Amino acid sequence: MTRSVQTLTCLPSPAPEPTGSGGLRGSTGGAKDGAGVEELLAAVREGRAAAVPGLLEPLDAAAREVALARLEALRAEVRAGKRAMPPHLPDLVRSALYVAGAGCLPTAAAAASWLGARDLLIREEDGALALRVLGDRGPEWAADLAGRLAERRAVAENSYTLLHGLVVRSGYTVPPTDGYVTAWTRHITDDRLVERLREDPQTPVLVAHALAMAEPPERSARALGRRPQRYWPTALRTLVEEGVLDRARVLDVCVSRLLRGGPVRNLRLPLELVRLLEPDAEELRERIPDWVGIASDAPSLVAGYAQDVLTELASAGTLPVGALAEMTAGVLFRTEKKLVRGQLALVGKVLAEEPGAAGELLPAVTEAFGSEDTDVQERALKLVGRHLPSVDAEVRRGLAEAAGLLSPMHRRAAEELFGADLGRGAALPYEEILPPVPEAQRLAPPATTVEELVAQLVVRRLSEEPAAFERALDGLVRHAHRDRAAVAEAVREAFPRLRWEQEAHSFTHEAPGIHVVLAGLLDPALVAFRRPPGPGSDSCLHQALSGVLDARLWEAAELVGTDALPFLLATPTWSTGAIDPRVLVERLREYRDAGVEPAPVDLAQALLRVGRADPSAGRAAGEAAALGTPAGRRLAARLRGEAAVGATVRFLPRDEDRTVKRWWLIDRTVVDLGEHHAVRAEFPPAFQWLGGAPEATPRRCHHWGEARAQWAPVLPADRELLAACLLPALVQCAEGDARGATEPLTALVEADGPVGRAVLLALALGLGCVDADDRLRAVDGVLVLAARGELNARRLGTELAWLVAEGSVKPNRLADAARTAAATGAYHTVWTVLEAMLPEVLASGKPVRGLGEVLAVAADCVERCGAGGVVAGLGTLASGRGSSQLVVQAGRLLGALRQGADQPPTEMA
């Protein structure tokens, strides 16, 4: 394309012209226009979008104004579901409304509002039709509309045909946006990618925006596959070589994007393009500050490339010492061993050739003194020692002061190196640091107005915040009971296009689906028709947990807005999901006085949530029994422990026969819920699994990721049972590649009930999860239990021992988790766990791979907390030959324990 393109940043919407091709047709009047409006409306009602452009063309401005009023009324009817029509027709009517409204609106602002509405469909074919009905608008009007639509990402991504047509028609370049650029890349990515990019006059601007996006368009970020002609990096390199794209500009944008950081997947496009462009020495030198920042802060893959670039410059003698020092301080703060060791090697090479730079470089090297890796500390200390004679007294004192960060195992070497310059202050007694004990917070009262309620309901990700979800659900039930019509009207206004109007299953597969209750409020018949069956007898524990929530939602959907459900009994009073016994007694009293029978599922969930460990439980039990109602008697029995549920847990050996009965079996995790006849007799079907249904023998679990945040509030008063239910998911996260199953652990450790084997197993498996975030949540759980005085650290170590020995928990992951926990100041707690674990692991016939990392953490803990004692098998391992990490760290731990045994005991705070 050779047509010149102007740039438009912001244009006011011009008033519609009375005549001519630049605006709406002038008024000609007559009955013919009236008939035309009726034909247009008929086509829209029948969903014939393709006929709309032809029917709009003869209408003048006045007729279109009349038609617009009728179209708005029809749109309101469709949105409110007041117009009865076949299931397939609403979507067709919305398409026709989308096109017809665009042709009737006089200003770009009004047209953008109509075309960007979420209750109207946005399809490519609709965009082409809308472009036809806008054919009589002027170029500035078209550019203004395109700019407004491009600002709305969802609209821009799905309206490329319309947007591109408006841009071409106007002759202006709409300022690039993420949505428009994403749609553009999707449209032009094919086997002619280079040609399409070369032909599009907007390519330089749009490519620059795509390279700078926080999340690059999916098509542009794809890896090199079977069709290399669709690979964006090579296509862009070709355009740079041809001069279509400015080389310096492309390099600047790519390097700037790498500097901003983010997940590796979002950086592959600019990184690969820089590699393909092969910057020369001058281009690299011009961007030295950027490469230093990238090496310090970018993900490992990108930082490694930046380190290679700077190493190349340093080898050529063109990297300033100040830049190398800044780079060194940043890289040595990282945890990746390859990057850290490479940086120490680079500094050593530079200092060998330029000893005078020691005064500027060695202070940066001391950043490694605080490394978690004692081998890195040792390398850095030796590097400082080799070049210490080249620095003055002031620098030497600073280096000596930094040596205080070194592990105690390097203390003697530091003393020999720095002598009197090394501080010799009296060592403070060791003090164990644990996090403050979290306090349960009372749940905020429900919304006081319908407006406040609707604001809660429209919040995205409500399912991930159980307290907010429960509050919103309770508020919805309460307000619907008071004024169903007012709540229904507000919901219709807030949710113009409800999910269940499009797909029959759309709100049965959400977790949790509060939209189910909204559907019950607006269309009870629909809910009754679409209610799915509950989890079957072969369901896994996660389906069972989620099934409790589903049953609550469907029950609420059937009863919302009726006298049978004035409010929910199961709404928690505490952030943990627990209910104060006195509060539940009072709720049951209100039900009794109002003559309302509790909803079965709501009552069952309330009974499972009531806090039996609460000091008021005994008195509340008497008050509940005095209510004289079946629900009151069930609550009293629950508070007295007469209707308890529980579980025992074991793991099958890898070769054991897995044909079992009554147990819940996921892979090798066996959860035996026992027989609880009272539960099976009194609780609704969704809770029967808690009674130990004998037919429950599931073999596989594919549902571990559903409604994780809502699992813990199901059983906030039965910590062991909840932990048992979480174990199968945690096994998959430790032995497989699943993620996210530790999300309920925070609520688990804050729940009520004893801490037994199931809780400890849950934490042990969490410490060995494949995902770092999962391990971090498990670390938090261990520390919180320790702070509450509920952690049996030796028992946790015993569980870890056999999990490590059989391969369920990988030592390197455990080491990472233990190191993180110890770094908070809980060195004695971590050592107590590892001390109980190590003898059994060391007793295995062959060394466990990765155990050296665990021993390194153990040695660090002993050195810092001053523990002593004997670990069976450690001496034999430490006396072995070789210099492997396993042998070296075993010797280090053995020495630390012997030194601790010679020290007087210290108080543990």
C-alpha positions, -999 to 999 in steps of 0.1 A, spaced: 0 0 0 14 34 -9 -14 56 4 -2 81 30 -17 77 65 -23 107 88 -21 104 126 -51 112 147 -47 115 184 -80 130 195 -108 145 174 -141 159 186 -171 142 171 -184 165 144 -221 174 142 -239 153 117 -241 169 83 -276 175 70 -269 161 35 -241 144 15 -219 114 21 -202 129 52 -232 125 75 -268 112 80 -292 118 52 -313 149 55 -350 147 63 -374 140 33 -404 130 54 -433 109 43 -452 77 50 -426 58 32 -401 64 60 -426 51 85 -431 19 65 -393 17 63 -389 19 101 -415 -9 105 -396 -31 80 -363 -24 98 -379 -33 132 -394 -64 118 -360 -75 104 -343 -69 138 -370 -88 157 -365 -117 134 -327 -116 138 -320 -108 101 -289 -87 106 -278 -91 70 -309 -73 58 -304 -43 81 -280 -22 59 -303 -23 29 -333 -13 50 -314 15 67 -301 31 35 -334 49 24 -341 62 59 -335 99 66 -323 114 99 -357 118 113 -368 83 105 -336 69 120 -342 89 152 -376 73 154 -361 39 147 -335 44 174 -361 49 201 -378 17 190 -345 -2 189 -336 9 224 -370 -3 237 -365 -37 220 -329 -39 234 -343 -34 269 -369 -61 264 -343 -86 252 -319 -77 280 -346 -82 306 -358 -114 290 -393 -101 287 -397 -110 250 -404 -147 246 -385 -162 217 -369 -195 206 -336 -203 224 -314 -195 193 -331 -162 184 -318 -138 212 -283 -140 198 -295 -132 163 -316 -103 175 -287 -89 194 -266 -90 162 -293 -72 143 -296 -46 171 -259 -41 170 -259 -33 133 -292 -13 133 -282 9 163 -249 18 147 -266 31 116 -291 52 136 -268 70 161 -257 105 149 -225 109 170 -193 89 172 -196 89 210 -231 75 210 -221 49 183 -191 38 203 -213 33 234 -237 12 214 -211 -9 196 -191 -14 228 -221 -25 249 -215 -59 266 -251 -70 260 -248 -68 222 -229 -94 203 -195 -85 187 -187 -109 158 -166 -103 128 -196 -106 105 -215 -81 126 -185 -57 123 -186 -59 85 -223 -52 84 -218 -22 108 -191 -9 85 -217 -9 57 -243 11 76 -216 37 85 -206 42 49 -221 77 47 -200 92 76 -171 115 71 -134 105 76 -130 124 109 -162 109 123 -149 74 113 -115 80 129 -131 93 161 -153 62 163 -123 39 156 -103 56 184 -131 52 209 -136 15 201 -99 8 201 -97 20 237 -120 -9 248 -98 -40 247 -126 -66 245 -143 -47 218 -112 -40 198 -101 -76 200 -134 -88 185 -141 -60 160 -110 -59 138 -130 -59 106 -150 -28 117 -120 -10 132 -97 -16 103 -124 -6 78 -129 27 97 -91 33 97 -87 27 60 -118 47 52 -107 77 73 -71 78 63 -60 83 99 -39 61 121 -57 53 152 -34 54 183 -24 17 189 -40 -1 219 -35 -36 233 -68 -47 220 -64 -34 185 -28 -47 182 -39 -81 194 -67 -83 168 -42 -70 141 -17 -98 148 -44 -124 148 -56 -111 115 -24 -109 96 -5 -140 110 -5 -165 81 19 -179 55 22 -144 40 31 -127 72 62 -108 59 42 -96 29 13 -85 50 35 -66 74 54 -50 45 21 -38 29 5 -23 60 14 13 64 7 10 102 33 -17 107 60 4 123 37 19 149 18 -14 156 50 -35 158 65 -11 183 34 -13 204 33 -52 202 69 -54 213 63 -31 243 31 -48 255 31 -63 290 16 -95 275 25 -97 238 -2 -109 214 -5 -147 214 2 -150 177 33 -129 178 47 -148 208 44 -183 193 75 -205 191 90 -215 158 68 -244 146 62 -263 115 54 -231 96 85 -208 100 69 -183 76 45 -174 105 73 -168 130 72 -132 140 109 -127 151 123 -137 117 96 -118 99 105 -86 119 142 -92 113 135 -93 76 117 -59 78 145 -44 98 170 -56 71 148 -41 44 146 -8 62 108 -10 67 114 -10 105 140 13 121 167 -9 136 176 15 164 140 20 173 133 -18 174 163 -25 196 153 3 220 118 -10 223 130 -46 228 156 -38 254 132 -15 272 107 -43 274 133 -67 287 142 -42 314 106 -39 326 106 -77 333 78 -101 338 72 -138 332 96 -154 307 67 -162 283 61 -125 279 97 -117 271 105 -144 246 95 -122 216 117 -92 223 146 -114 235 145 -136 204 143 -105 182 174 -90 198 193 -122 194 184 -124 157 194 -88 151 229 -95 166 237 -60 179 272 -49 172 296 -37 199 286 -1 195 249 -9 198 256 -29 230 277 -2 246 250 24 240 226 3 262 250 -7 290 228 7 318 198 -13 305 218 -45 303 230 -40 339 194 -37 350 183 -67 331 211 -88 345 201 -78 380 163 -82 379 151 -101 348 141 -138 348 170 -162 346 168 -168 309 169 -131 301 194 -122 328 217 -149 315 217 -133 280 224 -98 295 252 -113 316 267 -128 284 265 -94 267 282 -76 296 308 -103 298 316 -98 262 320 -61 267 342 -66 298 364 -90 279 368 -64 252 377 -38 278 348 -16 270 327 -21 302 333 7 327 344 -5 362 314 13 378 290 -5 355 307 -39 364 304 -31 401 267 -22 398 261 -54 377 280 -75 403 260 -62 432 228 -70 414 237 -104 401 252 -116 434 219 -108 451 202 -134 429 197 -170 439 206 -188 406 240 -205 412 250 -204 376 246 -166 373 263 -160 407 293 -182 400 296 -168 365 297 -133 379 324 -141 405 344 -157 377 340 -125 356 351 -102 385 381 -125 392 392 -123 355 388 -85 354 408 -80 387 435 -103 374 440 -79 345 432 -47 364 441 -49 401 435 -13 406 397 -19 403 396 -39 435 386 -9 456 354 -5 435 347 -41 428 353 -60 461 326 -42 480 301 -54 454 315 -90 458 305 -89 495 269 -91 483 276 -129 481 285 -131 518 248 -133 525 241 -160 500 221 -191 510 248 -212 494 278 -216 516 299 -226 486 292 -192 470 301 -175 503 334 -194 503 342 -185 466 334 -148 473 356 -148 505 385 -164 486 381 -138 458 382 -110 484 412 -125 501 432 -127 469 428 -90 461 426 -76 497 462 -62 495 451 -39 467 426 -19 487 431 9 513 423 7 550 388 22 546 377 -3 520 392 -31 541 371 -21 572 340 -21 550 348 -56 537 354 -68 573 321 -54 584 303 -72 556 319 -105 566 294 -106 595 269 -119 569 290 -151 564 278 -184 577 294 -194 611 313 -221 592 334 -194 575 340 -174 607 375 -187 613 386 -181 577 372 -145 580 391 -140 612 423 -151 596 418 -129 567 407 -96 584 423 -101 618 416 -71 641 394 -54 615 367 -81 620 342 -72 647 344 -92 679 314 -81 697 298 -104 722 275 -129 705 239 -123 715 219 -153 729 199 -171 702 163 -161 700 137 -181 680 115 -159 659 81 -171 650 52 -152 633 25 -136 654 -5 -159 660 -32 -148 636 -65 -139 652 -98 -148 637 -118 -118 625 -156 -115 628 -173 -116 594 -187 -82 585 -225 -79 585 -244 -83 552 -250 -53 529 -275 -29 543 -288 -17 509 -295 -33 476 -270 -10 459 -243 -22 483 -253 -58 477 -251 -55 439 -216 -39 442 -205 -70 461 -220 -94 436 -203 -78 405 -169 -82 421 -148 -105 400 -130 -135 416 -155 -135 444 -151 -173 446 -115 -169 457 -125 -150 489 -147 -172 510 -155 -145 536 -166 -121 509 -186 -148 491 -204 -159 522 -213 -123 530 -226 -116 495 -246 -148 495 -262 -140 529 -270 -105 518 -286 -117 486 -309 -141 506 -318 -115 532 -326 -87 507 -345 -110 484 -367 -121 513 -375 -85 521 -381 -73 485 -376 -98 458 -388 -75 430 -363 -47 439 -334 -71 441 -344 -88 408 -346 -54 391 -311 -44 404 -296 -77 394 -310 -74 358 -295 -40 356 -261 -51 369 -260 -83 348 -276 -75 314 -264 -107 298 -264 -136 323 -243 -167 316 -272 -191 319 -290 -174 291 -264 -186 267 -253 -221 278 -273 -247 295 -243 -258 316 -225 -225 320 -235 -219 356 -233 -255 368 -195 -258 362 -184 -226 380 -169 -227 414 -187 -213 432 -216 -204 411 -234 -176 429 -250 -170 395 -271 -201 403 -288 -182 431 -292 -151 408 -309 -174 383 -332 -188 409 -342 -152 418 -350 -143 382 -362 -175 367 -371 -203 392 -383 -226 365 -350 -225 347 -332 -236 379 -356 -264 386 -351 -276 350 -313 -274 350 -303 -287 384 -277 -314 379 -273 -345 400 -249 -344 429 -216 -362 431 -219 -399 425 -207 -427 447 -174 -429 427 -167 -392 433 -134 -381 447 -130 -362 479 -126 -329 461 -159 -334 443 -175 -342 476 -162 -310 492 -172 -289 462 -205 -308 462 -214 -294 496 -211 -259 482 -230 -268 451 -258 -283 471 -260 -251 492 -262 -229 461 -289 -250 444 -310 -251 476 -307 -214 480 -316 -209 443 -348 -228 448 -358 -210 480 -344 -175 475 -370 -147 478 -395 -170 496 -406 -172 532 -388 -206 535 -354 -189 535 -354 -156 555 -316 -158 560 -289 -184 560 -281 -205 591 -246 -215 577 -232 -180 573 -199 -180 593 -194 -156 622 -156 -159 619 -131 -155 590 -121 -191 594 -156 -202 584 -166 -212 619 -199 -203 635 -201 -191 671 -224 -217 689 -244 -189 706 -250 -172 673 -263 -205 657 -286 -211 687 -301 -176 683 -306 -181 645 -324 -214 652 -345 -195 678 -355 -170 652 -365 -197 628 -386 -214 655 -403 -182 664 -411 -174 627 -424 -209 622 -398 -217 595 -383 -251 591 -345 -249 584 -335 -258 549 -317 -293 551 -285 -284 534 -282 -250 551 -286 -266 585 -262 -294 577 -235 -270 567 -242 -249 598 -237 -279 621 -204 -287 605 -192 -252 610 -202 -247 646 -172 -243 669 -172 -272 693 -139 -260 709 -155 -226 717 -157 -220 755 -194 -213 752 -201 -247 735 -213 -264 767 -238 -237 776 -249 -233 740 -257 -271 739 -281 -267 767 -298 -237 751 -300 -256 718 -317 -285 734 -341 -262 752 -354 -249 719 -375 -280 716 -370 -284 679 -353 -312 659 -327 -288 647 -320 -276 682 -315 -312 694 -291 -319 665 -271 -289 674 -269 -300 710 -257 -334 700 -231 -319 677 -218 -296 705 -216 -325 729 -196 -346 704 -224 -371 699 -224 -366 661 -187 -363 654 -171 -373 621 -135 -382 615 -110 -400 593 -78 -421 594 -52 -419 567 -26 -442 553 -5 -446 522 -4 -478 501 31 -491 493 38 -487 456 33 -524 449 2 -531 472 -31 -543 458 -54 -513 455 -87 -532 454 -102 -517 486 -137 -511 499 -152 -482 518 -119 -462 516 -115 -431 495 -85 -440 473 -67 -415 452 -35 -429 437 -19 -443 469 -37 -421 494 -63 -440 515 -87 -419 535 -110 -441 557 -139 -420 571 -152 -448 592 -189 -456 599 -210 -427 612 -246 -438 612 -260 -406 627 -245 -386 598 -259 -409 572 -293 -409 588 -297 -372 594 -277 -354 568 -288 -346 532 -273 -366 503 -245 -341 496 -231 -349 531 -235 -387 530 -198 -393 522 -190 -380 557 -207 -410 571 -184 -434 553 -205 -446 524 -193 -482 517 -195 -479 480 -170 -450 478 -140 -464 459 -129 -438 434 -98 -446 414 -88 -413 398 -92 -377 407 -94 -351 379 -111 -324 399 -85 -313 424 -85 -277 411 -121 -269 415 -132 -244 442 -101 -249 463 -107 -217 482 -141 -230 493 -129 -264 506 -116 -252 540 -149 -234 551 -168 -267 547 -151 -282 577 -136 -254 598 -143 -272 631 -128 -306 620 -91 -299 611 -80 -335 609 -109 -344 586 -103 -314 564 -66 -323 561 -75 -359 552 -97 -345 524 -68 -324 511 -42 -351 510 -50 -366 476 -46 -332 459 -14 -326 478 0 -360 467 -5 -349 431 13 -316 438 43 -334 454 45 -365 432 32 -350 400 31 -316 384 -2 -303 398 -3 -269 414 -24 -248 438 -36 -275 462 -20 -258 492 -43 -228 490 -65 -242 518 -35 -248 542 -37 -213 556 -73 -219 567 -65 -254 578 -39 -244 604 -62 -216 617 -92 -240 620 -103 -258 651 -97 -293 662 -67 -314 671 -35 -316 651 -30 -352 642 -13 -372 614 -35 -359 586 -26 -323 593 11 -331 596 10 -352 564 -7 -323 546 21 -299 557 48 -325 549 35 -330 514 31 -292 510 68 -287 518 76 -310 489 53 -296 463 67 -289 428 55 -253 428 74 -227 449 42 -208 459 27 -241 472 58 -247 492 57 -212 506 21 -217 518 31 -249 535 60 -231 552 36 -204 565 14 -232 578 42 -249 597 53 -216 613 18 -206 623 12 -240 640 46 -235 658 36 -200 669 3 -214 682 21 -241 702 3 -268 682 32 -281 661 48 -315 669 80 -308 650 95 -342 657 64 -360 644 64 -338 613 100 -349 608 91 -385 611 64 -381 584 89 -364 562 114 -392 567 94 -419 550 80 -395 523 116 -386 514 128 -422 516 102 -435 492 105 -405 468 72 -387 474 90 -356 486 121 -345 467 150 -334 489 158 -303 468 122 -290 472 122 -298 509 156 -280 513 141 -249 496 111 -249 519 132 -255 550 157 -228 540 128 -203 536 113 -212 570 147 -210 587 154 -176 571 124 -161 590 143 -168 623 129 -202 631 162 -221 630 155 -242 661 121 -253 648 134 -263 614 163 -281 630 140 -301 653 120 -312 622 152 -322 603 168 -338 633 139 -362 635 139 -369 597 176 -375 590 183 -408 608 158 -428 588 169 -411 555 206 -416 562 199 -453 571 188 -461 535 212 -483 515 223 -456 490 225 -418 493 193 -400 485 198 -376 456 197 -340 467 201 -348 504 232 -326 505 210 -295 501 190 -306 531 221 -312 552 233 -277 542 201 -262 556 204 -284 587 240 -273 593 231 -236 589 203 -241 615 226 -258 640 253 -232 636 228 -204 642 208 -218 671 237 -236 688 220 -270 690 240 -301 698 235 -339 698 241 -369 677 224 -379 644 226 -416 637 245 -423 604 259 -388 600 294 -397 612 297 -425 587 286 -402 558 309 -374 568 339 -398 569 333 -408 533 357 -399 505 353 -372 479 342 -336 480 306 -339 470 281 -316 486 266 -345 505 300 -354 521 310 -318 527 277 -307 543 276 -339 564 310 -329 578 298 -294 583 267 -305 602 287 -330 623 312 -303 633 284 -279 642 266 -304 663 299 -312 682 305 -275 687 269 -270 699 273 -299 724 303 -281 739 283 -248 744 260 -240 773 223 -244 765 206 -212 754 170 -201 760 145 -205 731 121 -176 728 
